[in-house]
C-alpha cells in the first residue's frame, strides 16, 4: 500500500511516566489516538518506544542483581511483553494492529539482517500494521547497543526513508538555556550544521529513566536531518502534538538540512 506520508515517532520513557516513574496509560492512549487519526489521513507511523525497563521494574520491584547491565537486561525482558500488551490493547481499542520489532545495532549494518529488517517493516506497513521498535535489551551489550532510542529512531527513519522523524520528550524542544530558567527561550529552528552545544544542559537520570538527554537527541536529530529527513523535537505530553507537527503548526524545535 502506498501512503501519502510515512513517519517515525519516538516516545521516550520520560513522556510515558509520571514523577514516581510509573507508566501513565492515558499518555499512551493519547499517542495511539493520534497515530490512528493519521492512519485515517493516509499517513502511516512507525513507533520507536522506550519503557520496557520501567515496565519491568514495576513488576519485579527492586532487583537483587548487582551487575547493572544484567539488571537492565532482566528488567527489559520482563517489561517488554508488558509494554506490548499495553500497546496491543490500546491499538485494538482504535481498531488497529501493532507489531513488535526488536533490533540490535548490528542489524543495521549492510547485509542479510538489514535486508530482513527492511522486508519485515515494509510487510507490516503494507498491511497497515504499526511497527513498534525498541532495542533488544535482553541481548544488546556494549558493542551492539544503541546510545539510546533516539539513535534507533534515526536509523529506522533512514532505513525506511520516511518523510518526517518526530522525537517526543518531556520538554517543548531545545531551549537557549535550562527550560526552567528565567528568560530562556525555545529555539524553533536548527539546521543540521548548527553548533548548538552551548544551549544544552544535561539532567541526571536514574537507572530506569532512559539513557538519552537533549544532547544526544539533538546529535541524532541533526544526523537524520542531514539525510534530508526533517526532524522535530517536541513535548509528547501535550495533546495532539504529533497532529500539530504534521499540520505544520509552530510547535517544538524543527531540525532541517539547511
N, C-alpha and C positions, 0 to 999 in steps of 0.2 A: 504493500500500500504506500502511496506517495502522500506525504503530508506537506502542508504549507510551510511549516517550520518544525525543526527538531531542536530541543533544548536539553541542557543538563542542569539540574538543580541540586546543589549540595546543601545538606542540612546538618549543621554542626550540633554537637552534644549540648552546647550552651543554649541553643534555640529550643530544644525539646524538654529541657529540665528546669525546675524551679531552684530557688536558693538552697533547698535541702537536698539537691541532687536527685530529685525524684522525677520520673518521666511524666510529662503533662499531656494527657491524651487529647484534650481539646486543641492543643497546638498542632499535633499530628493530623487531627481531623480537618483543621483549617487548611493545612498544606495540601492534603489529599483532595479536598473540595476544589482547590484552585487547579490542581492537576486535571481533575475531572472536567472542570469548566473549559480548560484549554483544549482538552480532547474533543469536546463538542465544537470547538472552533477550528478543528483540524490541525492542532499543534500537539505534538507528542513529546512527552517528558521522559527522560531517564533520571532517576533519583540516585544520588550518592548519599547514603545515610550513615551517620555515626550512631552511637547509642548502645552498642552491644555490651561494652564493658560496664557501663552504668546499669544496664538492664540485668546483667549477670550478678553484679554486686548487690542489687536489690533483692535478688533471690537467695544468694549464698550468705550475704552479710559479710562480716569481717573474716577474711581468709587467714588460715594458719600458715599458708605457704610463704616462706621467707624470700625466695627469689622473685624479684619484681617482674621479670619477663614471663616466668611460668605462671605467676599470679594473674597477669594480664590475659595470658592465653586461656586460663581456666574461666575467668570472668566472661571473656568474649565467647567461648564455646557454649557456656550456659545461656548467655544473654542473646546471642544471635537468633536462635529459633523463637525466642520470646518477642524480639523486635519484629520478626517476620509475621508472627501470629497477629501482633497489633496491626501491622500494615495490611495484612491479608483481610482481616475483619473490617477495617475501615474502608479499604478499596471495594470490598464486597458490598458494603452499605451503599456505595455510589455506583454500583452496577459495573465495576471494573475488575480487572485481574492484574495481579502483580507477580513478579518472579524474582528469585534471588540469584545474584551473580557475585561470587567471592574470589576476586583475583589476588594474586601477589604481584609484586613489582616486576618479577621476571617474565610474567605472562605478556608484558607489553614489548618485550624485545622481539625484533623481527624473527619470524619462524612460525612453526605449526601452532604453538599455543596462541599467538596473536591472531592468526587466521581463524582458529576455532572460536576465539572470543568474539571476533567481528561477526562470524556466522551466527553465533548464539544471540548477540544483541540484535542483529538485523532480522533474524527469525522472530524474536519476541515482538519487536516494533511492528513488523509486518502484520502480526496478529492482533495489534492493539493492546498488547500486554506491557505493563510498565516495569522495566527492569529496575531493581533496587540493588545497587552495588555497595559493597563495603569491603574493606581489606580483610583477607582471610587471616585474622589474628592468631588463629589456632596453629597455623603452620608458618606464618611470616616471622622471621627473626633476622635482625640486623641487616644483612646484605639484601634480603628480599623484601624489606619493609619500605613502605612509603613514608615520607616525612610525616604526613598526616593525610586526612581525606581531601584536603584542598589540592594536594598533588594528584591524588587518584582522580578527582573530578576533572582536573585539567587534562590528564591523559585520556580519560574517557571522552571528553569533549573533542579532543584532537582525533582520537580513534574513529569516532562516528562523524567527524566533520560537521558538527552541529552549527546552528545559526547563532546561538547565544549560550553563555555559561553564567549561571547565577549562583553566587556563593552567599548563603544565608548565615548570618551570625546574630549576636545579641546587641549589636550597636547599629546605628543608621548608615555606617560606612567609614571611610577614612577621614579623620579629623586633623586639624593643624596642630593639635596637642592632645592631651588626655581628654576624652569626651566629657568628663565631669568638671574640668577646669573652666573658670570664667573666661569669656572671650574666645573660647575655642570654636572654630567654625568647621562645618562639614565641607570637604573637598569634593566637588561634584564631578570633576573630570580629570583623569590622569591618562597619559599615553604610555605605551609600552617602554619608552626610553626615559621617562621622567625619573629623576632621583628623588625618592620620597622617604628615604631612611630617616631624615631628621624629624618627620612627623610621627614616627611610630613609637608608641610606648607599650612595651610588653607587660602583661599581667601574669602573676604567678598562678599556676593552676594545680589543683590536686590530681592525684593519680588517675582517677576515672573520668576526669573532666575534659579529655581530649588533648591532643598534642599540639595543635596549631594555635598560633596567635595572629595578630594583624600583620606582623612582618612576613610570616610565611604565606599568609593569604594573599598579600599584595605581590609577593615574589612570583607565585604561581599564576596569579591573575595576569600579571604583565607578560609572563611567558606564553600564556594562552592567547592573549590579545595580540602578541607578536605574530601569531599564526593566523591573524585576521579573523579571530572569533571574539566579537565584543563580549566583555566580561563585566559583571556587576557584583558589587559587594553591598548587601542591604540587610535590613533588620527583619529576620524571619518571624519574630513575634508579632509583627504588625499584620493585621488582617489584610488580605488581598495584595500583599507586596509583590508577589510574582505576577499577578494580573496587571498591576500598575506598571511594572517594568516592561512587560510585553506591549502594553498600550502606549508606551513612550512617555509616561509621566516622569517628572523630575524627582525620582527617589534614589537614595543610595549614592554610591560612587561608581561611575562608569569608567571602565578602562578600555581604551581602543588602541589600534595600531599606531595612529598618529593624530 
